[in-house]
């Protein structure tokens, strides 16, 4: 879901309320984020990195580093106390220019420009002086997009694309452009290749409005007049941008500046109050999960390596176990050699003997070691048989333990994928240390963090629902819950343990369904449909002695099939 030029245009229209505002504080919460606090406590976020560069108002609080980075200090020196004169977009580029009136150390008035280039992987934030020279960049470059971005050089925008401006191209020019294009290509690709500033989503939408399909090829267009009318109507509507969020199964999948009709009910298209609110809501969870993911890289690497090692070991043991299944053949060879000792001599390479264990006594050939006597060959086969018989018992036990270890490590990886707080990572770290996968901390002892506790929800009827954040919390729910409470877990799928506190009473069916939905949502099956969830009273859930964290057995139980959505989870968390 990239921020295209026309979405950026709508955002800049929305940000015109920041003109004449004074910059009171400047922070850099993350490497690619600059946060301008304006008079009146409004906060303007400029994101110049990752896969989602953007700018908008934000109401989210972000933790700042103990020491501000050098680029942040530079911005504070030049821009703190400055007044925003204008926020503009050069042409239809994916760039925003904040022109700021400042006063230098000697009291002389001047201007600075803070340029956000929201161009995907090449995103950057550049501070420019009143003469157009670069003071510094968030990312210096001597070859980006064929230009240099270094302090002291004059700033210039990236070279324009060899495409047409969709807002200045008259609809009457479309027939000629269509005639020159490859007639086998889809209409949306024609728009994407011909005009700059359009995202693939908007190109598909124009094709759908004109032809009723998103993949119509040029040669199949039966009504050019309809296409011209749609293009003209789209051009007229670009002056009034309407932020919309596109979701599927409760998960945001894209956003745009115009109503989208191409999904025809397969996705939900919901308008937002503003672009700022839409982007705040859209990226809040994603950014938090990304920060947690980065900070938990060592845990992820440790758990992944241990999982892969356990899987390889299990595969080898399984192959060895299969080989022991053929041990009866070894015993048979030993017995047939013993029965035919009178016919054999040392130095034979094979023995043709009748298999008297079968009704028709077929002749079979038995390989022999010519360096061994007949008695030694028989003893060799009996020894192999005995070894295979012992190996079967040992391997069966080791494979069972290996499967438990593999299941446990996969549950840890599932926990890491859903970690939301620093405490979640701390709990998982301690769990891996106790299990022997990580070395215990030997450095200076840090004060223990206050435990976050399980996730808490309320059913529609007001019953409390607890969802474990880690295997340790899953064990705590089983250990500390009331025996009459109801326990939920996805069937044969890794996920959180869920406890519905019934207060000694029989819970209503709606609460049971909602608890099952939460169990399905906080699992590896999140986003699926008709997910099987087992449930039973907590008195039927037992933790075997010596079992890994989070591992339990339960019987009797029942199974519900649910299709959870993000809206339901949000609704229950707000109660």
N, C-alpha and C positions, 0 to 999 in steps of 0.2 A: 504494500500500500504506500507507494511513493507520493511525496508532496509535489504535485505538478504545478506548472506556472500559473494556471488559472485558480487553483486552490490558494496558492500564495497570494494572488491578487485579492481574493476575498478576505484573507486574513489581514492584509495590509489595510484594506478598507475598514476593517473592524478596529485596527490599532490606531486609527487617526485620533482617537480620544486621548492618546498619549502625547500628542503634539502640545508643546508648551509646558509639559511636565518636567520637573527638575529631578535629576538623578541623585538620590541620597546615599545609596549603598551599592556596592558591586561585589558579588561573590562568585566563586567558581566551585560549585559543589562537586563536580566531576571533571574529568580531563577535557571533555568536549562541551561542557555546559557553562554558560555565563548567565547570571541572574542579576538583572537590574531592578533595584527597589526604587520606585518612583514616589514622589510626594503624594500622600494620600494612601500609602501602604499598598499600592498596586505593584505587582511583580511581573516583570517582562522576562520571559525565558528565551534564550537563544541557544539552540542545540546545533552544534556544528560538527557532528561526527556520527559514527555508527551507521545504521541503515535507515535512520529516520531523522534527518536534519530538518529543523523547523524553527519558527518563532511564534510565540503567542503569550497571552496573559496566563498566569498560573496561580492557583490557590494552594498548591501542595507545598508542604514544608520539606526542605531538603537539608541533610546534614552537611555542614561545611568542614573541610579538613582543618587540622590544628594550625597549619602554616599555609597561608595562601600561595598558590603557584605564582611564578614570575609574570606570566601574562596577566593574571588578575591584578597584581601590583601595578603593572604598567597601565592597565585600564583605569585603576583608581587614581593614579597620578594625573591622567589626562582628562578623565570624564567626570569624576565625582564633583557634584555641584553644578554640572553643565545642564543646559536646558535643551530638550529635544525640539529642533526646529521643524523637521519633517521626517516622514517615513515613506519612502518611495520604492517603486520597483522599476528598474531600467528595462524599458520595452516589455517583452514577454519572457524575460529571463527568470530562471529560478534563483533570484538574488534579491535581497532587500537592503536598502541603504538608509541607515539612521544618521541624519545630519544633526550635529549637536553643537550648540553655541557654548563656548568655554571662555574662561579667563585664565591666563598663564600666571606664573609666579610673580611677575612684575605688574600684574593688574591689567595687562593689555588684552583686549577682546580678540577672539579668534574662533575658528571652526575646526571640528574634527568630524570624520565620518567613520562609522562602524559598519562594515559591509559583511553581511552574511551570505555566503554562497551555498545554497541548499542543494548541492548537485551530487547527491548520493555519496559514493566513496570519495569523491574529490571535494567534499564539503569543507569549508574553511571559514574563519572569522578574521577579518583584516582591519586593522586600525590605520586610517589615512589622515594625514595632516591637511592644513588649509590649502596647500599647493598641489595636492593630489599625490604626494609621495607616501610610500608605505612606511609607517613607524615600526610596525611589527605584525606578525601573523601568528595565529594559533598553530599553523603548520607551515613552516617555510619550505619552499620548493623552487628548484631551478629548471624544472621541465614540465610542471603540471599543465596539461592541456596546451602544450606548446608555448608557454610563457613562464616568466620568472616571478616568484613571489618572495622577495627578499627586502629587508629594511633598506631604505634609501632610494629604491627604484620607484618610478611612477607606476601607480596602479592602473591597470586596464582590465576590462571584463574579458572572459574567455571569447575566443573567436566565434562568431555566429555560425550556426548550422546552415548547411546548404538546403534549407527548406523555406517554405512560404509562411507568412504570418496568417493564421486562420481568421483573425479578427478584421484584417484589411482586404482579404481576398473576397471579391464579389461572388455571390452564388452563381452568377451567369458564367463565371470562368470555369466552373466545375466540369461541364461537358467536354471542354477541350482537354482539361487535365486528365479526365477519365479515359479519353480516346488515346492519349499518349502512354497510358499505363498498361502493364501486363494484364490482360483480361482474365487470366487464370487465378490471379491473387484475390484474396478476400477483401471486401470493402473496408473492413476495419484496418487492415494492414496498409491499404492505400492511404487512408487518413493519417496513419502513424508515420508513413514514409514521406508524405507530401508536406505536412504541416509540423511546425515545432510548437512546443508548449502544451501538447495534448498527451494525456496518459492513455495506456491501453484500455482502461476502463471506459473513458469518455469516447474513444474511437469505437469500441463495441456498442456503446449506447447509441451513438449516431447511426451506426449500421442497423441496429435493431429498430430504431424509430422509423428508419426509411424503408426497410424491407421486411420487418417482422422476424428477422433472424440475425444472429451475430456472426455467422460464417458465410453469408451470401457472397458469391464471387461476382466480379464485375460483369462478366458476360451474361449473368442471369438477372441483371437489374432490368425490370420490365417497365418501370415508371421513373425516368430521370426527373420528371417534374416533382414527384414526391420527395426525392432526395434533395432537390434544390430548396423546396419549401422547409424541410426539416433543418437544413444547414442554415438558412436565413433565420428561422425561429431560434435556433441555438445561439447564433451571433447576437440577436437582440436580447436574449436572456442572460448573457454573460455579465451585464451591468448589475444584476441582482442575484448575488450568490446566496444559496441556501445550504448551509452545512447539513449533511446527512450521513448517518452511520449505517453501514451494511453489515448485518450479522447473520450467521447460520448456526442453528442449534445453540443459540445463546452466546456464540463466540464471535467477536468482531473480526471481520475478514477484509474490510476496505472502507474507505470514506470518500466523499466527493463534495462538489459544490453545487450539484444539480440533482433533482429527483431522478432516481435510477429505476427503469422499468424492465430491463432485460432479463431479470431473474424470474419473473412471472410467478411469484409465490414461493420459489425455492429458497429465498432468503428474505429476511426482514429488513426493510428500509425505513429507518426512523429519523425524522429531523431532530436536530439539536438546537439548543438556545443560541449557541455561538460556536465559532470554530475553536475558541480557546477552551471552552468546556468540553467539547468533543475530543480534542487532542489530549487534554488533561486526563479525562476518563479512559481514553484509549491506551495511553502509554504509561499510566501510573503503575498498574500491575506488571506490565512488561518490563519496565525499567527496574522495578524493585526485584523481580525475579532474575534479571540480568546481573544486577549487583550481587545478589546472593550467589548466583552461579559462579561469578568470577572469584568471589571470596572462598567458595567451596571447591575450587579446582583440585586442590590436593586430596580432599576427601573423595571426589569423583574419580580421580586417577587411581587412588588406592583401591577403592571398591571395584572399579572396572577391571583392574589388573588381577585382583583376587578372584573376581567372578570368572574371567577368562581362563585363569590358571585352574580353577576348580572344574570348569567345563572340559578343558583338555584332559585333565586327569581322569575325570569320569568317563570320557570317551575311550581312553586307553583301557581302563578297568572293564568296561563293558565288552570291548573286543576280547580281552583275555578271558572273561567269563564265558563268552560264546565258544571259545576254543575248548574250555573244559567240558562242554556238553558232549564232546566226542570221546570221552574217556572210556566208555564201554568197549570201543574198538581196540583200545590199548590192552585192556584186560583179555579180550578175545584173542589177540595176537599172542600174548604171553601163554595162555592156556593151550593154544594150538601148537606152539613151538614145543611146550613141555610134552604134549602128547605125541610128538613126532621126533623126539630126540634120537631114537634108534635109527632114523633115516638120515640124520644130518651129520655134516662134517664141518670142521672149522674152515673158514675161508669162503663159505657160501654167501652170495649177495642177495638171495631171495629164497623163499620156501613156498612151494605150491602145495597147499594142504586142503583137505576136505573140511568144510565147516559143518561139523556134526550137530551144531545148535539149530540148524535150519532143516526143515523136513526133507528137502530134496538134496541136501548135502552138497551145495555148490563148491567148486574149487576156487579158492582165493589165493592171491599172491601176497606174501608177507615180506617187506623189506628187511634185510639183515645187515649187520655190521660185520664185514669179513674179518676184521681184526679181533673179534670176540668169539668165544666158544658158543655153542648152542645154548648151554645153560646160562651163560652171561647175557646172551640176547634175550632170553626169556625174562631174566631178572631185570633187565633194562626196561622192558615194556611194563612189567608189574610195578616198577618204581615210578615210571611216568604216570601210570594209572593212579597210584596212591597219592602222588603229588597233585594231580589234577583234582582228585576228590577233596583233598585238604584245601586247595586253592579256591574251589567253588564256595566253600563255607566262608573263607576269609574274604573273598571278593564280594560275595553277597552282602556281608556286613559293611565292608568299606563303601560299596556303591550306595547303600542306604544312607550312610553318614554323608557321603559326597552329595547326594541329592538334597539332603537337608541343608548342607552348607551352601549349595548353589541357590536354593530357594531363599535362604536367609540373605545372601548377598544381593540377589535381585530385589528383595524387599527394601534393602538399604538404598539401592539405586533409585527405587521408586520414591522413597522418602526424600532423597536429595533433589529429585525433579520437582517436588512440591514444597520444598523448604521456602518459607516466607520471612523468617526472622533470623537474626544472628543466633538467638538461643537455639533455634532448630539445628543449626550447624554445630553448635557447641554440644548439644545432646548426642548428635550422631557421631561426633568426634570421640566423645567419652565412650560411646557404645563400641566403636571400632577398637579403641584402646583396650577395653576390657576383654574383647574377643581376641586380642592378640594381633590384629591387622595393622595397628599403629603403635609406635613406641609411646609410652607415657611421657607427659611433659616433664622435663628435668630442669627447666629454667626457673626463673623467679616466679613464685606462686602469685597468680592474679586473684583478686577478690572474686568469689563466685558470683555469676549473674543470677538475678532473680528468675526463677523458672517461669516460662511463658504460660504454662498450663495448656490444656487441650483447647481446640477450637470449640466455641460455644454457640449453639443455635437455639431457636425457639420454634416449636411446631405451631401450626395454625391455631391449635387449641391451647397453646401456652406451655406445653411440656418441654423441659430442657433436654437438648440433644448434645452429647459430647463426642468430639471426633479427635482421635489421637494424632499427634504430630510426628511421632517417632515410635520405634518399636518399644522403647522404654515406657513411653506414655501409654502405648497399647497394653502393656503388661499392668501398668498402674490402674487402668480402667477395669481390667478383669479382676484385679486384686481388691480394689477399694469400692467397687460398685455394689449396690444391694442385689441380693440373689434374685429378687423379683423383677429387677430391671431387664430390659430386652437388649440383646447384643446382636449386632449386624456385621456382616463381612461379605465381600464379593466372593462368589463361588469359584475356587481354583484360580483366582486372579489376585495379584498382590495389591494391597490397599490398606487403608486405615481401619482400625477397629472403631465401631460406632456404638454408643450406649444411649438408649432412650430411657430416661428416668421416669418410671411409671408411678412412683410413690406408693407402691403396694397395690395399685389398682390395675385393671385391664385397660390399656391405652386404646384410644379410638383408632379406627382404620386409617384415617387421614394422617395421623401422627406416625403410624407404622410405615405408611408409604413414603412419607417425607424423610424418615430416618433411613429407610432403604435407599432412597435417592441420594442422600448425602454419602452413604457408604459407596455407592457406585461412582459418584462424582470424584471423591477423594481416593481414586484407585487408578490402576493402569488402564482401565476401560473408560476413563473420562471422555465424554463426548459421544459415546456409543449409544445404541438403542437396544431395548429389551435385554438389559444386563442382568444376569442371575445374581441375586443377593440372598445368602442364607441368613436366617434369623432364628433365635431361640432365647429362652430366658437365661440369664447369666448363671443360674445354678447348674446349667447343663454344660458350661464351658470350663474345661480343665486345662491346666498347663502341665505337661508331662515333666517329670524330674529330669533335670539336665538339658532341657530343650533350649534352643536358641531364643533370644529376645523376640517377642511378638508371635511365637509359635504356640498354638493351642490346638486342642481337639474338642469336638462338641457332638453331642448326640442326646436326644433326638433333635431334629430341626425341620424347618420348612423353608421353602424357596419362593421369593418374589421376583418378578421381572419388571424392571423400571427403566425409564428413559429420562435421566436427569438433565436439567438445563441450567445455564448460568443465572437466568432470571429467578428460578426457584431458590437457588443457593443464596442469592443476594436478598431475596425476600425473607427467607428464614433467618438470615444473619441480622436483619434490621429489627426483628421483633424483640 
